Amino acid sequence: MSKSKFFIDRPQKFKFPESMYFLARFFHNHPKFNLKLCKWESKRLRKKIDNLQVDRPIYVTGLARAGSTVTVEMLGKHPDVAYHKYLHAVNPFIPHWIQQIAKVVPIFRKPVERVHKDTLMVNRDSPEAVEEPIWMRFFDTIHNDRVSNIFDEETSNPEFEETYDLILRKLMFNQKSTRYVAKNNYNVSRLKYLHKLYPDLKIVIMIRHPINHIASMVKQDAILTELETLNKRLLHWTKIIGHREYGSAKICVNVDSTETIEKIRELWENEETYVEGWAVQWNMIYSYITEFLKNNKHIADNTLIIRYEDLTDKSAEVIDELLDFLELPEKKFKGLEAEKFKSLHPPKT
């Protein structure tokens, strides 16, 4: 089956605040200066964050298009939870200062449909997967899918570990929260390393029926590829923020499976086998997760698997189970907002 059969509606040109793009590009092109800013902010906030501890951080992961966005959006409504926002895409290293600047800069406040064209509305305060540039700064081969991307208990990078922990605490301080939640699909290959850093972490694996999941991923790839031709900056933007799941610069997560990834790329090159390539990727990632949890019981005990179909069809039940697993007091959940998420409906593919 060809890629074109899944691409029904030609997307309109994607627009995002140019000021955000140029600022993000500047910081991306000046990594040493960016790190100095991070250290400066941390030093200025030292007395306020010294007593904060990253307690039971929450990592939502899996393949994209399995419901991670609505899950993190829901968790972000809980007063105990801090998260990265779209506005932090400019510079996730200085979350407190970025938030302070945003108070006086009136951009991206009005919700718009996100680039995925799936009816989900976002603005600068919406939760987003923004921590990836932090990983990219300290690990050179992190987006090279020709080599293994697995980080385990033997992985060590003291400078990253100190910086990452400081950033999370600054984020928690700014949002007056005690927990951190991250939406990051690439973390699927870093669970052992994250467990080493935070032994009390909580992991949420999102999974979706493969037929619908693959169809959704194919559609997103077509949309992003088309939008790149309409807005030349979009491709660069996705590279800066580390969103490389779709489009002409898409990469896989290499879970010690280089040969499989070579096969996926060959299948993607041929229009008649293009969809099969996504099916092979789906099977590769979720087979890895299955074996990983089977062989790492100490991590599996801190992991909850959520089916996309259950999240949308049995929202109230799943959300109650999720809050209980994460040890987030349900009584603190804002009433009206909680009810909104307890009646979720599936977005368009």
FENVEN-V983971 format. One record per pair of residues at least 4 apart in sequence whose C-alpha atoms are under 7 Angstrom apart, sorted by the first residue. I is the first residue (numbers start at 1). J is the second residue. D is the distance in Angstrom with one decimal. If there is no record, write none. Layout:
i: [I:I]
j: [J:J]
d: [D:D]
//
This chain:
i: [1:1:1:2:2:2:2:3:3:3:3:6:6:7:7:11:11:13:13:13:14:14:14:17:17:18:19:20:20:21:21:22:23:23:24:24:24:24:25:25:26:27:27:27:28:30:31:32:33:34:35:36:37:38:38:38:39:40:41:41:42:42:45:46:49:49:49:52:53:54:54:55:55:56:56:56:56:57:57:57:57:57:58:58:58:58:58:58:59:59:59:59:59:59:60:60:60:60:60:60:60:61:61:61:61:61:61:61:61:62:62:62:62:62:63:64:65:65:65:66:66:66:66:66:67:67:67:68:68:68:69:70:71:72:72:72:73:73:74:75:76:76:76:78:78:79:79:80:80:80:81:81:81:81:81:82:82:82:82:82:82:82:83:83:83:83:84:84:84:84:84:85:85:85:85:85:86:86:86:86:86:87:87:88:88:88:88:89:89:92:92:93:94:95:95:95:96:96:96:96:97:98:99:101:108:108:109:109:110:111:111:111:112:112:112:113:113:113:113:113:114:114:114:116:118:118:118:119:119:122:128:129:129:129:130:132:132:132:133:133:133:135:136:136:138:142:145:145:145:145:145:146:147:147:148:148:148:149:149:149:149:150:150:150:151:151:151:151:151:152:152:152:153:153:153:155:157:158:159:160:161:162:163:164:165:166:167:168:168:169:170:171:172:172:172:172:172:173:186:187:189:190:191:192:193:194:195:195:201:202:202:202:203:203:203:204:204:204:205:205:205:206:206:206:206:207:207:207:208:208:208:208:209:210:211:212:213:214:214:214:215:216:216:217:218:218:219:220:220:221:221:221:222:223:224:224:224:225:225:225:226:227:228:228:228:233:234:235:236:237:238:238:238:239:239:244:244:244:245:245:246:252:254:257:258:259:260:261:262:263:264:264:264:264:265:266:267:267:267:267:268:268:268:269:270:273:275:276:277:278:279:280:281:282:283:284:285:286:287:288:289:290:291:292:293:293:293:296:297:299:307:308:309:310:310:310:311:311:312:312:312:314:315:315:315:315:316:316:316:317:318:319:319:320:321:322:323:323:323:324:333:334:335:336:337:338:339]
j: [272:273:275:271:272:274:275:218:271:274:275:218:219:219:222:223:227:227:230:231:115:227:231:21:108:22:23:24:90:25:237:26:27:90:28:89:90:91:29:240:30:31:34:91:240:34:35:36:37:38:39:40:41:42:93:94:43:44:45:94:46:166:49:50:169:170:173:169:169:169:179:178:179:179:200:201:202:179:180:181:201:202:180:181:182:201:202:203:181:182:183:202:203:204:68:182:183:184:203:204:205:183:184:185:187:188:204:205:206:185:188:205:206:207:185:185:213:216:217:206:207:208:213:308:71:206:308:72:183:206:73:74:75:76:127:183:77:127:341:81:81:82:83:332:333:177:332:177:178:179:177:178:179:180:181:171:172:175:177:179:180:181:127:180:181:182:88:127:128:129:130:124:125:126:127:128:124:125:126:127:128:124:125:92:95:98:130:130:241:130:131:167:98:99:170:171:100:170:171:174:101:102:103:105:123:124:123:124:123:121:122:123:121:122:123:117:119:120:121:122:120:121:122:220:347:348:349:347:348:126:183:182:183:184:241:136:241:242:137:241:242:139:140:142:160:149:149:251:252:253:254:258:254:258:254:255:256:189:253:254:255:189:190:255:155:189:190:192:193:190:192:193:192:193:196:193:161:162:163:164:165:166:167:168:169:170:171:172:180:173:174:175:176:177:178:179:180:177:253:191:255:194:195:196:197:198:199:201:302:302:303:326:302:303:304:303:304:305:304:305:306:305:306:307:308:306:307:308:213:307:308:309:213:214:215:216:217:218:278:279:219:220:349:221:222:275:223:224:246:225:246:247:226:227:228:246:247:229:247:248:230:231:232:234:235:237:238:239:240:241:242:243:244:243:244:249:250:251:250:251:250:261:258:261:262:263:264:265:266:267:268:277:280:281:269:270:273:274:276:277:273:274:277:274:274:277:279:280:281:282:283:284:285:286:287:288:289:290:291:292:293:294:295:296:297:299:300:300:301:303:311:312:313:314:315:318:315:318:344:345:346:318:319:342:343:344:320:342:343:321:322:323:342:324:325:326:327:328:330:328:338:338:339:340:341:342:343]
d: [5.3:6.6:6.4:5.0:5.0:6.3:6.7:6.8:6.3:6.3:6.6:6.8:5.6:5.7:6.2:6.5:6.9:6.2:5.7:6.6:6.4:6.5:6.9:6.8:6.9:6.2:6.1:6.0:5.7:6.0:6.8:6.1:6.4:6.0:6.0:6.9:4.3:6.2:6.1:6.9:6.3:6.2:5.8:6.9:6.5:6.2:6.2:6.3:6.3:6.3:6.3:6.0:6.1:6.2:5.3:5.4:6.0:6.2:6.2:6.5:5.7:6.8:6.2:5.6:6.2:6.5:6.6:6.3:6.9:6.5:6.6:6.9:5.9:6.7:4.9:4.4:6.1:5.9:4.9:6.0:4.9:6.1:6.0:4.5:6.2:6.0:4.7:5.8:5.8:5.0:6.3:6.2:4.9:6.1:6.5:6.0:4.9:6.5:6.1:4.7:6.0:6.2:5.5:4.6:6.3:5.9:6.3:5.2:6.2:5.3:6.0:5.4:5.3:6.7:5.8:6.4:6.6:6.5:6.6:5.6:5.5:5.3:6.8:5.7:6.3:6.5:5.7:6.1:6.7:6.4:6.0:6.0:6.3:5.9:6.7:6.7:6.8:5.8:6.4:6.9:5.8:6.7:6.7:6.8:5.2:6.4:6.9:4.6:5.3:5.8:5.4:6.3:4.8:5.5:6.6:6.5:5.4:5.9:5.6:6.0:4.8:6.3:6.3:5.9:5.4:6.4:6.2:5.8:5.9:6.9:6.0:6.4:5.3:5.3:4.4:5.1:4.8:6.1:5.9:6.4:5.5:4.8:6.5:4.9:6.2:6.6:6.7:5.7:6.5:6.6:6.5:6.2:6.1:6.1:6.7:5.8:6.3:6.3:6.4:5.6:6.1:6.1:6.6:6.4:5.7:5.5:5.6:6.0:6.0:5.6:4.9:4.6:5.1:5.5:6.5:6.4:5.8:5.7:4.4:6.2:6.2:5.9:6.1:6.3:5.6:4.9:6.5:6.2:6.6:5.6:6.8:6.8:5.0:5.5:6.7:6.2:6.7:5.7:6.1:5.7:6.1:6.1:6.5:6.4:6.0:6.2:6.9:6.4:5.9:6.1:5.2:6.0:6.6:6.6:5.0:5.9:4.9:6.3:6.4:5.1:6.0:4.7:5.8:5.8:5.7:6.3:4.7:6.6:5.5:6.4:4.5:4.5:5.7:5.1:5.8:6.5:6.2:6.1:6.1:5.8:6.1:6.2:6.2:6.3:6.3:6.1:6.2:6.2:7.0:6.1:6.1:6.3:5.7:4.9:6.1:6.9:6.9:6.5:6.7:6.4:6.3:6.1:6.0:6.2:6.4:5.9:4.7:6.4:6.9:5.3:6.1:6.5:6.1:4.6:6.3:5.7:4.9:5.8:6.2:4.7:6.1:6.1:5.1:6.1:6.7:6.3:5.0:6.0:5.7:5.6:5.0:6.7:5.9:5.7:6.2:6.1:6.3:6.1:6.1:6.3:6.2:6.2:5.0:6.2:6.3:6.9:6.2:6.1:6.7:6.0:4.6:5.2:6.1:6.1:6.1:6.3:4.9:7.0:4.4:5.9:6.8:6.0:5.5:5.6:5.8:6.1:6.2:6.5:6.2:6.3:5.8:4.9:6.3:6.3:6.6:6.2:4.6:5.8:5.0:6.0:4.7:7.0:6.3:6.4:6.2:6.3:6.2:6.2:6.3:6.2:6.2:4.6:6.5:6.7:6.3:7.0:5.1:5.2:6.6:4.9:6.5:4.2:5.5:6.6:5.7:6.6:6.5:6.2:6.3:6.2:6.2:6.0:6.3:6.2:5.7:6.1:6.3:6.1:6.3:5.9:6.1:6.2:6.1:6.0:6.2:6.9:5.0:6.1:5.9:6.5:6.3:6.4:5.9:5.1:6.7:6.8:4.9:5.9:5.1:5.2:5.8:6.2:5.9:4.8:5.8:6.0:6.2:4.4:6.9:6.3:6.0:6.1:7.0:6.2:6.1:6.1:5.9:5.1:6.6:6.4:6.2:5.7:6.3:6.4:6.7:6.3:6.8]
//
